[in-house]
Amino acid sequence: MISAEQIREHVLHARPDAGLELISNLCPSCQDSLLVAAEDAVEVARLLRDDPELRLDYCSNVTGVDWPERPVRTPPGSAPAGQRMRAEVAARPGCFEVVYHLFSMSLKHGPVVLRMRTENRSDRVRLPSLTPIWHSAEFQEREVFDLYGIRFDGHPDLRRLLMWEEFEGHPMRKDYLPPAEDDVREPFAAARNRMVQ
Amino acid sequence: MRLVEPEGFGANGVGGGDGDERLLELSMGPQHPSTHGVFRMNVVLDGETVVRLQPVFGYLHRNHEKIAESQSYLASIPYTDRLDYFCSLSNNWAYVRAVETLAGIPVPERAEYIRVILAELTRLQNHTVFLGFLLGDMGGWGTALMYAFRQREEILDLFEALTGSRMMCNYMRFGGCRCELPSGWMEQARAVVAGYPAFLDEMEQLLVENEILVARTQGVGVVSAEKAVNAGLTGPILRAAGVDYDIRKVDRYGIYDRFSYRVPLGEHGDTYDRMMIRLLEMRESLKILQQAMADLPEGPILHSDVQVRNLCPPEGEAYCRVEAPKGELGFYLISDNTARPYRYRIRPPSLINLTLLEEMSLGMKIADVMVILGSIDIVLGEVDR
């Protein structure tokens, strides 16, 4: 089992200028993750997949996480053990995160957790798509686009996956408000009216 | 249904230019006896041959993840039953294991054994019904399915005796299981397991050398090992392509390292291999069941120190997966040390196993598409969540 820190060093050895940051996870699962800069993500992903020592050929899980802007509750450093993550989260401005869980089917190790962050939650929500590296990300990135509104550059077919095309908004965002009850009763009213006309 | 001009669909050299070269765009589903639920495919046909296929999802979407993020950890366990509603116990296990990993909750040994027994019984009945439905998709509607249902019902009787429900079992809890085995349950379970090989022999005899079945499945919907890995296929359809990857062996979760069993692998990655893999896996599951039932220890079934209600795991995150009958079922949880998960994500094997559906179907006949879809084994409760 290779640790996230070892993978980080391995990648930095091959690509010294890649933006790669270790995010530690202090809960009992001990699954640390690597935060990769958006502009380096495709290159780093290809390296992770093709490197003979890593061979992370299988991208299992892709998902989004919403981190809205939050006031700082505990100053970083003074948080008790196990609470450091909240201090980090609270101290930074809001963003969306995309999390990839990678495994190696040929070498049978993993998970390696790869994360990317958008610059904010409003107008700068583009991230590079990793579908060209791992085909398994295709539907899952579509789902993240659908439910979180993150746009993936380089995705071959970026459409909504679960909600219908006419749907407005992104329901998994923490600040999403469900529509009024009248609209819920007739979710396809707009589409039907258009057909009648 | 509508006719479309061939431009853009690459129908080179088809037809004689008198109008017959037009392609047919067909919307299959969401109401279709062989789409296994409300699943739709937009298929473009050149005669009977598939030239393009686009799956359409979402008809059963209820945003399970959003609902789970608004309630306690415990309250989501019954909801996981409704993901892959054939395999509620596997879903329970995947979820409680994720919470146990997140919060560091130990599980008593007896509960681990019961979980293995229930997970393998679930695999048995899932694969049994799979064979029945697949035969139905090939046109043998009814007979094979009834044989399969009759056999499955014996296992569902066991589930009902133990949990109170045939399919929505809601049985596992953080740190163990909900209730003790009722008296006589183990004897009944042993009898079911002992009677299973005879059913498998019968089914195998019906299937393996049947000329029609061989013609309908061999060489149909072939997937290479390399593409299967890259597209994230998991479970029996990955192993049918020859990739040795079974999470029970790789992660050795629970107590699977104590049992002796083999992982069957296919050679061709076609529909026939995907079907036979299930038959072979059932025989291996029976081996695990016999060993687990023989070794089942006495003891508590729920860890006594665990706060099942209002559980507040420490801050952090965990991704945890099990080998569900349909593939890798994973749960990804982020806790912010409150009683509700900050992020609750399901990695659904049924959805991701459909990634290569178009590639498997291209160049095949429209009737083969149903067989290929059937051989992937999806449940829409899990695809759409």
Interface residues (C-beta under 8 A of the other chain):
Chain A: N25 L26 C27 P28 S29 Q31 S33 D57 Y58 C59 S60 N61 T63 V65 G82 Q83 R84 M85 R86 V89 V99 H101 M105 K108 P111 V113 W134 H135 S136 A137 E138 F139 Q140 L147 R160 L161 L162 M163 W164 P171 M172
Chain B: F57 G58 H61 N63 E65 K66 T101 L102 A103 G104 K227 V229 N230 A231 G232 L233 T234 V243 Y245 V250 P313 P314 E315 G316 E317 A318 Y319 C320 R321 E328 G330 Y332 I334 S335 D336 N337 R343 R345 R347 L351 I352 L354 T355 L356 D384 R385
